[in-house]
């Protein structure tokens, strides 16, 4: 696997600040099957200083480690139920607090509403993390439907992969299976929900940072490179090749 080419941030025109935050948090969103997680995984494979926060994955890790907060909501975590805003905010704070040395934090699937964005901003301010902005992966609905027909998932790691490549999870070695929410009816509902909420997300983030849309029809390598350049621009910090 080749390394992701990252352009330096000077082209963004961001002015240097006297105080540089410890890290920059950038939210990644998009409709199902847009390739968000795959592109993020490709970027993470090249950069130790970039961390990835997903609510379900983080709480699964906390539960596996026996953390008392996660143990207290074990049933919700295992059932993949929606957690309260306060619980998710605590989880984000816990993730940031344990991510020493990170220059960028990619946040996927959070926040989902204005209240959660306010929670995120409060945590970021407390932890000296800059909220860089929002990155939207998007593609035509027909492309999303075609991709969803071909993909499988590992529910233990929350990893999605092309079923035509391998039936084994690249992270844990477990078996990849079809996603129930990729059925035609559920997929159509999820895509429609994203279309309805996208404008709200954009409006929320334009107040606090940049909003960038990436063409999700591009290849995984191209999307990972695009995402890397956006991170460098939003954070004013060039990503270093570390792996």
C-alpha positions as CSV (number, residue, x, y, z in Angstrom):
1,X,0.0,0.0,0.0
2,X,1.5,3.3,-1.1
3,X,1.7,6.3,1.3
4,X,-0.8,9.1,1.0
5,X,0.6,12.2,-0.6
6,X,-0.2,15.3,1.5
7,X,0.2,18.8,0.3
8,X,1.7,21.4,2.7
9,X,-0.9,23.7,4.3
10,X,0.6,26.9,3.1
11,X,-1.8,27.0,0.1
12,X,-4.7,27.4,2.6
13,X,-3.6,30.9,3.5
14,X,-4.2,30.3,7.3
15,X,-2.4,32.9,9.4
16,X,0.0,31.6,12.0
17,X,-1.3,32.1,15.5
18,X,0.7,32.9,18.6
19,X,-1.0,30.0,20.4
20,X,-1.3,26.7,18.5
21,X,-3.8,24.2,19.9
22,X,-2.7,20.8,20.9
23,X,-4.7,19.2,18.0
24,X,-7.4,19.9,15.4
25,X,-10.6,18.0,15.4
26,X,-12.3,17.6,12.0
27,X,-15.8,16.0,11.6
28,X,-16.3,13.6,8.7
29,X,-19.8,12.8,7.5
30,X,-21.6,11.6,4.4
31,X,-24.3,9.2,3.2
32,X,-23.9,5.4,3.7
33,X,-21.5,3.7,1.2
34,X,-19.7,7.0,0.4
35,X,-16.3,5.5,1.4
36,X,-15.7,7.6,4.5
37,X,-14.4,4.9,6.8
38,X,-12.3,3.3,4.1
39,X,-10.6,6.6,3.2
40,X,-10.1,7.4,6.8
41,X,-8.5,3.9,7.4
42,X,-6.1,4.5,4.5
43,X,-5.1,7.8,5.9
44,X,-4.6,6.4,9.4
45,X,-2.4,3.7,8.0
46,X,0.2,6.3,7.0
47,X,0.0,8.7,10.0
48,X,0.5,7.9,13.7
49,X,-0.4,11.5,14.7
50,X,-4.0,11.2,13.3
51,X,-6.6,9.6,15.5
52,X,-10.1,8.4,14.6
53,X,-13.1,8.8,17.0
54,X,-16.3,6.8,16.3
55,X,-18.7,6.6,19.2
56,X,-19.6,2.9,18.9
57,X,-15.9,1.8,18.4
58,X,-14.7,3.8,21.4
59,X,-17.3,2.5,23.8
60,X,-16.7,-1.0,22.6
61,X,-13.0,-0.6,23.4
62,X,-13.8,0.9,26.8
63,X,-16.1,-2.1,27.5
64,X,-13.4,-4.5,26.5
65,X,-11.0,-2.8,28.8
66,X,-13.5,-3.0,31.7
67,X,-14.0,0.7,32.1
68,X,-16.7,1.2,34.8
69,X,-18.6,3.8,32.7
70,X,-18.8,1.4,29.7
71,X,-19.6,-1.6,32.0
72,X,-22.5,0.4,33.4
73,X,-24.1,0.7,29.9
74,X,-22.9,-2.7,28.6
75,X,-26.4,-3.7,27.4
76,X,-26.8,-0.5,25.4
77,X,-23.3,-0.9,23.8
78,X,-23.9,-4.5,22.9
79,X,-27.3,-3.8,21.5
80,X,-25.9,-0.9,19.5
81,X,-28.5,1.4,21.0
82,X,-28.2,5.2,20.8
83,X,-26.4,6.6,23.8
84,X,-27.4,9.8,25.6
85,X,-25.8,13.1,24.5
86,X,-24.1,13.4,27.9
87,X,-22.6,9.9,27.6
88,X,-21.3,10.5,24.1
89,X,-19.8,13.8,25.2
90,X,-18.1,12.0,28.1
91,X,-16.8,9.4,25.6
92,X,-15.4,12.1,23.3
93,X,-13.7,13.8,26.2
94,X,-12.2,10.5,27.3
95,X,-10.9,9.8,23.8
96,X,-9.3,13.3,23.5
97,X,-7.8,13.0,27.0
98,X,-6.0,9.7,26.2
99,X,-4.8,10.8,22.7
100,X,-1.6,12.5,23.7
101,X,0.7,13.4,20.8
102,X,-2.1,13.6,18.2
103,X,-2.1,16.5,15.8
104,X,-5.5,15.7,14.2
105,X,-8.6,13.9,15.3
106,X,-11.0,12.7,12.7
107,X,-14.5,12.4,14.2
108,X,-17.0,10.3,12.4
109,X,-20.7,10.0,13.2
110,X,-20.6,12.8,15.8
111,X,-22.1,15.4,16.4
112,X,-25.6,14.7,15.0
113,X,-27.4,17.8,16.2
114,X,-26.8,21.3,17.6
115,X,-26.8,20.1,21.2
116,X,-24.1,17.6,20.5
117,X,-22.1,20.2,18.6
118,X,-22.2,22.4,21.6
119,X,-21.0,19.5,23.7
120,X,-18.1,18.9,21.3
121,X,-17.1,22.6,21.4
122,X,-17.1,22.6,25.2
123,X,-14.8,19.5,25.3
124,X,-12.6,20.9,22.6
125,X,-12.2,24.2,24.5
126,X,-11.4,22.4,27.7
127,X,-8.9,20.2,26.1
128,X,-7.2,22.9,24.0
129,X,-8.4,21.3,20.7
130,X,-9.4,23.4,17.7
131,X,-12.6,22.5,15.9
132,X,-11.3,22.7,12.3
133,X,-14.5,22.1,10.4
134,X,-16.7,19.6,8.5
135,X,-15.7,17.3,5.6
136,X,-18.6,15.8,3.6
137,X,-18.1,12.8,1.4
138,X,-20.8,12.6,-1.2
139,X,-21.8,10.8,-4.4
140,X,-24.9,10.3,-6.5
141,X,-27.5,8.0,-5.0
142,X,-27.0,5.4,-7.8
143,X,-23.3,5.1,-6.9
144,X,-24.1,4.7,-3.3
145,X,-26.6,1.9,-4.0
146,X,-24.1,0.0,-6.2
147,X,-21.4,0.2,-3.6
148,X,-23.8,-0.9,-0.8
149,X,-24.7,-4.0,-2.8
150,X,-21.0,-5.1,-2.9
151,X,-19.9,-4.3,0.6
152,X,-19.6,-6.4,3.8
153,X,-18.9,-5.4,7.4
154,X,-17.3,-6.6,10.6
155,X,-19.6,-5.7,13.4
156,X,-16.9,-6.2,16.1
157,X,-14.5,-3.6,14.6
158,X,-17.1,-1.5,12.7
159,X,-15.0,-2.0,9.6
160,X,-16.5,-2.0,6.1
161,X,-14.9,-3.7,3.1
162,X,-15.6,-4.7,-0.5
163,X,-17.0,-8.2,-0.4
164,X,-15.3,-8.9,-3.7
165,X,-11.8,-8.5,-2.2
166,X,-11.9,-10.7,1.0
167,X,-14.4,-12.2,3.4
168,X,-12.0,-11.6,6.3
169,X,-11.9,-8.5,8.4
170,X,-8.5,-6.7,7.7
171,X,-8.4,-5.5,11.4
172,X,-9.4,-8.5,13.6
173,X,-9.5,-11.4,11.2
174,X,-13.1,-12.1,11.9
175,X,-15.8,-12.9,9.3
176,X,-17.3,-10.1,7.2
177,X,-21.0,-10.3,6.7
178,X,-23.7,-8.3,4.9
179,X,-25.0,-5.2,6.7
180,X,-28.8,-5.4,7.5
181,X,-29.1,-1.7,7.1
182,X,-27.8,-2.0,3.5
183,X,-31.0,-3.7,2.4
184,X,-32.6,-1.6,-0.4
185,X,-35.4,-0.1,1.8
186,X,-33.1,0.8,4.8
187,X,-30.4,2.1,2.5
188,X,-32.9,4.4,0.7
189,X,-34.1,5.7,4.1
190,X,-30.6,6.3,5.4
191,X,-29.6,8.2,2.2
192,X,-32.8,10.3,2.4
193,X,-32.1,11.1,6.0
194,X,-28.6,12.3,5.2
195,X,-30.0,14.5,2.4
196,X,-32.4,16.1,4.8
197,X,-29.9,16.8,7.5
198,X,-26.9,17.8,5.4
199,X,-27.9,21.5,5.1
200,X,-28.4,21.7,8.9
201,X,-24.9,20.2,9.5
202,X,-23.4,22.7,7.0
203,X,-25.1,25.6,8.6
204,X,-23.9,24.6,12.1
205,X,-20.3,24.2,11.1
206,X,-20.0,27.3,9.0
207,X,-20.2,29.3,12.2
208,X,-17.1,27.6,13.7
209,X,-14.9,26.4,10.9
210,X,-14.6,25.4,7.2
211,X,-17.0,23.1,5.3
212,X,-15.5,21.0,2.5
213,X,-17.2,18.5,0.2
214,X,-15.2,15.7,-1.3
215,X,-16.2,13.9,-4.5
216,X,-16.7,10.3,-3.1
217,X,-16.7,8.9,-6.7
218,X,-12.9,9.1,-6.6
219,X,-10.7,6.1,-5.6
220,X,-9.9,5.4,-2.0
221,X,-6.3,6.6,-2.5
222,X,-7.4,9.8,-4.0
223,X,-10.0,10.4,-1.3
224,X,-7.4,9.7,1.4
225,X,-5.0,12.2,-0.2
226,X,-7.9,14.8,-0.5
227,X,-8.7,14.2,3.1
228,X,-5.1,14.7,4.2
229,X,-4.8,18.0,2.4
230,X,-8.0,19.2,4.0
231,X,-6.8,18.3,7.4
232,X,-3.6,20.2,6.8
233,X,-5.5,23.2,5.7
234,X,-8.0,23.1,8.6
235,X,-5.4,22.6,11.2
236,X,-2.5,24.6,9.8
237,X,-0.3,21.7,10.5
238,X,1.3,19.5,7.8
239,X,0.8,15.8,8.2
240,X,4.0,13.9,8.5
241,X,4.6,10.5,7.0
242,X,5.2,8.3,10.1
243,X,4.6,4.8,8.9
